[in-house]
Each structure stands twice: as structure tokens, then as C-alpha cells.
Amino acid sequence: MSDTAQNAAVGRTPLQLVARRFWRHRLAVVSLGVLVILAALALLASVIEAALGVDGNAVNLFGRFQPPTSDHLLGTDEAGRDVLVRLLYGGRVSLAVGLAAALTAAFIGTTIGLISGYFGGRMDTLFMRLTDGFIALPLLPLLIVLAALDLEKLGIPRDIAQSESVSLYRIVVIVALVGWTTVARLVRATALSLRERPFVMAARAQGASSLRIMTAHILPNLASPIIVATTLSVGNVILLESVLSFLGLGIQPPIPSWGNLLTNAQELIWDAPALAIYPGLLIFVTVIAFNFVGDGLQDALDPRSLEHDRS
């Protein structure tokens, strides 16, 4: 590194160094832009619907399978509904489920991993055997069984169990309950190292409580693995939601998601292949984009890379 570049790097804050390294990862930057555009379009679905003068839920059997026109930019589906608007509303649901489930799983995994790594001993053994047990479970069959459970038999009130939005919340809870293991193991491994650092030992010598040490001294240093693992898991959650919805066990109509849009299109694949291509392509692009963003963050948040930029 030249003297000028070295002086510039030394003057940067850690956040600026992370942003600089992330910006070098061109695929990650492009992927982040794609995700921002998809999220913005999904959030503006109702605005776009009003601007086009269509109703995404209005059934028009006389206008089935229309090709793309100025009124329906991507045509209409088997019920005469606007495909573009339903894709946007489906993206809102799929992205929301992916982010909510990934964040919930990250919270559970961080809590378990932090406690396990800090206390060690029997607590560590108990939590890690629990984690190993969840990892050993066959994921897809387990998700199918949990998604097929009758909520009324579990004591959930009938009006809640049969509401339109209950399938959305159930998918978030189910995926979060089985998706925390990766974050837990990453956090535990890092916490085992951090608990022996001088700053933690100094805090312990000054009489700081275990909760204070974990939340104020160890947790901030776990941001890098948590952020990377959470970002990478969003794409996997969207895939799982799509698989369950495709099998009829995920988000239930009339709420659209990319998964159940694929389900509705599977019987029409030869008559109207575009109905399957659009949601499938959006799922593919979104999952790949989240993976590239995760790779970019992993490189940008690597402590060795940050130290190299400072040197």
C-alpha cells in the first residue's frame, strides 16, 4: 500500500473501512441494488396497483390468460387477475417472511450461542447437544409435519386458527424454530474465544455481572458472524417458504406469495408457462442476491481484512 493510501486508510473509521471493502465486491453491490429495487417495488405494490388502475384480487373470467398489454404489463392469470400486481404483493409476503424468520432465528441462535460460549461447562454441553439434535433432524419432512399440524388441536382459538394471516405467522415461527442452529454454533465459537480476552477479564475483575459482560462487552464483538449468517439465511428461508407453499402447506390463498403463485401455475405450465416462470425467476434472483450480499459482508467484516487495510 502506498503512503497516501496508507494514510487515508488509517484515518477511516471501522464502518468506513467495511463500506469500502464491501464496495469492492461488485457482485455484492449489484445484488444489494437488486434487493433494494425488489423491496421498493413490493412496498409500493398498492401504489403501482392504483397507478395501473387494476385490482390484483379482482376475478375476471372473461380476461383469462391475456398477453402483456398496456393495461396488464405482464398479462393476466387463470382467474383474469393482473400478474404483475400479484407478483409484487407476493414479493412483499415472501420477503417479509424471509426477513422476519431469519431475524427471529438469529435472535434465538445468538442467545443460545452466547450463553453456551460464555458459561461453558455443563451449560455448553447441554445447549450444544440440543443444537446437534436439531441439526440431525431431517429438515424438510419436519417442516412439512409442523406445517400440517391442526392449530385448533393445539389449543389455538378457532377464529385465530382459521384466519387468513395465520399461515404467514406459522411459517415464520416454524422456520425460526429450526433455523437458529447455524447462528448458535458461530456465536458460541466466537464467544469461547472472547471470554478469555483481557477486556472481558478486566470487566469481570471490576465486578461486572455476567449479563453485563455478555451484552456490553461480548455481544458487540459478535456482530460480524451474526450479520453474515443472518443475511445468508434469508435466501434459505425464502426457499423453504416457497417449497412449503408449493406443497400447499405454506402461505395460503388469498394471500399471495411467490411459492403459492408457483403452486397455482403448476397445472398450467404448458398452457401459460409465464405464470410459473415469473415467480420462479424472482425466487432465484432473490436467493442468489442474498447469497452474494452475504459473501460481500463476510469479506468486508473479516477482522483480518480490516487490519490489513489499516496497516
TORGULO-365493 format. One line per field, with one value per residue (C-alpha): residue number from 1; y, z, x; residue in one letter. Coordinates in steps of 0.2 Angstrom, whole numbers. Each point is the difference from the previous one (the first is absolute). Example, Ala and Ser with C-alpha at 12.3 -4.5 7.8 and 13.67 -1.06 7.14 Angstrom:
2
i	1,2
v	-22,17
w	39,-3
u	62,6
aa	a,s
This chain:
311
i	1,2,3,4,5,6,7,8,9,10,11,12,13,14,15,16,17,18,19,20,21,22,23,24,25,26,27,28,29,30,31,32,33,34,35,36,37,38,39,40,41,42,43,44,45,46,47,48,49,50,51,52,53,54,55,56,57,58,59,60,61,62,63,64,65,66,67,68,69,70,71,72,73,74,75,76,77,78,79,80,81,82,83,84,85,86,87,88,89,90,91,92,93,94,95,96,97,98,99,100,101,102,103,104,105,106,107,108,109,110,111,112,113,114,115,116,117,118,119,120,121,122,123,124,125,126,127,128,129,130,131,132,133,134,135,136,137,138,139,140,141,142,143,144,145,146,147,148,149,150,151,152,153,154,155,156,157,158,159,160,161,162,163,164,165,166,167,168,169,170,171,172,173,174,175,176,177,178,179,180,181,182,183,184,185,186,187,188,189,190,191,192,193,194,195,196,197,198,199,200,201,202,203,204,205,206,207,208,209,210,211,212,213,214,215,216,217,218,219,220,221,222,223,224,225,226,227,228,229,230,231,232,233,234,235,236,237,238,239,240,241,242,243,244,245,246,247,248,249,250,251,252,253,254,255,256,257,258,259,260,261,262,263,264,265,266,267,268,269,270,271,272,273,274,275,276,277,278,279,280,281,282,283,284,285,286,287,288,289,290,291,292,293,294,295,296,297,298,299,300,301,302,303,304,305,306,307,308,309,310,311
v	0,17,14,10,-15,-6,17,1,-18,5,15,-10,-7,-19,3,10,-14,-13,10,2,-18,-4,12,-10,-15,4,-14,4,18,-5,-13,13,12,-14,-4,18,2,-16,6,17,-7,-12,14,11,-14,9,16,-9,-9,17,8,-15,2,-19,-11,-14,-10,4,-16,2,-17,9,7,-16,-3,17,4,15,16,18,-4,-16,2,-19,-6,-9,-17,-14,11,16,8,12,-11,15,6,-17,-3,16,-4,-18,8,10,-16,-10,13,4,-19,-2,15,-3,-18,3,14,-11,-15,11,7,-18,-6,15,-3,-18,2,14,-9,-16,8,12,-12,-16,-16,-9,14,-1,-19,1,14,-8,-17,9,8,-16,-8,14,-2,-18,1,-2,18,-1,-14,8,17,-9,-9,16,10,-13,0,5,16,-2,-17,9,12,15,8,-4,18,2,-18,3,18,5,6,-15,-10,15,0,-18,-1,13,-9,-17,5,10,-15,-11,13,7,-13,7,17,-9,-10,16,11,-14,-2,18,3,-14,10,17,-5,-3,17,13,13,-14,-5,18,3,-16,6,17,-10,1,-13,-14,8,17,-9,-10,15,15,-8,-17,3,15,-10,-13,11,-6,-19,4,13,-12,-16,10,7,-17,-8,12,-9,-17,5,7,-17,-9,11,-3,-19,-1,12,-10,-16,9,1,18,17,-4,9,14,6,-1,-5,-5,-18,-2,10,-15,-12,8,0,-18,-7,13,-2,-5,12,16,-4,19,-2,-12,8,17,-5,-13,12,13,-14,-4,18,4,-15,2,19,-4,-12,12,14,-13,-4,19,3,-15,8,17,-4,-12,7,-5,9,16,-1,-2,16,9,-6
w	0,-4,13,-6,0,17,7,-7,7,17,1,-4,14,0,-8,-14,-3,0,-13,-10,-1,-3,-15,-8,0,-16,-1,18,-4,-15,10,13,-13,-7,18,3,-16,3,18,-6,-13,12,13,-14,-6,5,-9,-16,1,1,-14,-12,5,4,14,4,8,-13,-9,-18,-9,-16,0,4,-6,-9,-7,6,-4,5,13,6,-2,3,-5,10,9,0,9,-10,14,-4,1,4,14,8,-2,9,14,0,2,15,9,-5,4,17,4,-4,10,15,1,-3,14,12,-3,2,17,6,-6,7,17,1,-8,12,16,-6,-5,15,14,-8,11,2,-8,-15,-1,2,-13,-13,1,-2,-15,-7,2,-10,-14,-1,-3,-18,-4,-14,7,17,-7,-10,16,10,-14,-1,19,4,10,8,8,7,10,-12,0,-16,-6,0,-7,-15,-3,-17,7,12,-13,-2,19,1,-14,9,17,-8,-10,15,11,-11,-8,15,1,-12,9,17,-5,-7,15,12,-9,1,17,6,-6,6,18,2,-7,12,-1,5,15,5,0,10,13,2,5,-15,-1,-13,-9,-1,-7,-13,-6,2,-4,-9,-11,-9,-6,-7,-12,-15,0,5,-14,-13,6,0,-17,-7,8,-7,-17,8,9,-16,-8,14,0,-19,2,13,-9,-16,10,6,18,0,-3,-4,-13,-2,7,-14,1,-13,6,-1,-17,-6,7,-9,-16,0,-8,-14,-4,-18,-3,9,4,4,16,7,-8,9,18,-3,-7,14,13,-9,-2,18,8,-11,5,18,-1,-10,13,14,-9,-1,18,5,-9,6,18,1,14,-9,-15,10,9,-17,-6,15,-1
u	0,7,3,-15,-12,7,-3,-18,-3,6,-12,-15,-12,-4,-17,8,13,-14,-10,16,3,-18,0,15,-11,-9,-12,-5,-3,-11,-9,-4,-7,-11,-7,-3,-10,-10,-4,-5,-11,-8,-3,-8,-11,-16,6,5,-17,-9,11,-4,-19,-1,-5,11,-14,-13,-6,-4,-3,-3,18,10,17,2,17,9,-8,0,-14,9,18,4,-18,-13,-1,-12,-13,3,10,14,16,12,-10,-1,18,4,-12,7,18,-6,-5,15,12,-8,-1,18,6,-11,5,18,0,-9,11,15,-6,-3,16,10,-8,4,17,5,-6,9,16,2,-5,7,0,-16,-10,11,-2,-19,-3,12,-8,-17,7,7,-17,-8,13,-2,-19,-5,-5,-13,-10,0,-6,-14,-6,0,-8,-14,-4,-18,1,-17,6,15,-12,0,-17,-10,-1,19,3,-11,5,8,17,3,9,13,3,1,14,10,-1,4,15,7,-2,11,11,10,13,13,0,1,16,8,-4,5,17,4,-6,12,14,-6,-3,19,4,8,-15,-12,11,2,-19,-1,13,-10,-15,-10,-15,0,-15,10,15,-9,-11,12,17,-2,-16,6,16,-12,-8,10,-5,-18,-2,8,-10,-16,2,4,-15,-13,2,-2,-15,-8,4,-8,-16,-1,2,-13,-12,3,-5,-16,6,7,-8,-18,-11,-7,17,12,18,13,-2,-19,0,11,-12,-14,10,6,-16,1,19,-4,-14,7,19,3,-11,13,15,-3,-1,14,12,-4,4,16,6,-4,8,16,0,-1,15,11,-4,4,17,4,-4,11,14,-3,-2,15,11,16,-5,-4,17,8,-8,5,19
aa	m,s,d,t,a,q,n,a,a,v,g,r,t,p,l,q,l,v,a,r,r,f,w,r,h,r,l,a,v,v,s,l,g,v,l,v,i,l,a,a,l,a,l,l,a,s,v,i,e,a,a,l,g,v,d,g,n,a,v,n,l,f,g,r,f,q,p,p,t,s,d,h,l,l,g,t,d,e,a,g,r,d,v,l,v,r,l,l,y,g,g,r,v,s,l,a,v,g,l,a,a,a,l,t,a,a,f,i,g,t,t,i,g,l,i,s,g,y,f,g,g,r,m,d,t,l,f,m,r,l,t,d,g,f,i,a,l,p,l,l,p,l,l,i,v,l,a,a,l,d,l,e,k,l,g,i,p,r,d,i,a,q,s,e,s,v,s,l,y,r,i,v,v,i,v,a,l,v,g,w,t,t,v,a,r,l,v,r,a,t,a,l,s,l,r,e,r,p,f,v,m,a,a,r,a,q,g,a,s,s,l,r,i,m,t,a,h,i,l,p,n,l,a,s,p,i,i,v,a,t,t,l,s,v,g,n,v,i,l,l,e,s,v,l,s,f,l,g,l,g,i,q,p,p,i,p,s,w,g,n,l,l,t,n,a,q,e,l,i,w,d,a,p,a,l,a,i,y,p,g,l,l,i,f,v,t,v,i,a,f,n,f,v,g,d,g,l,q,d,a,l,d,p,r,s,l,e,h,d,r,s
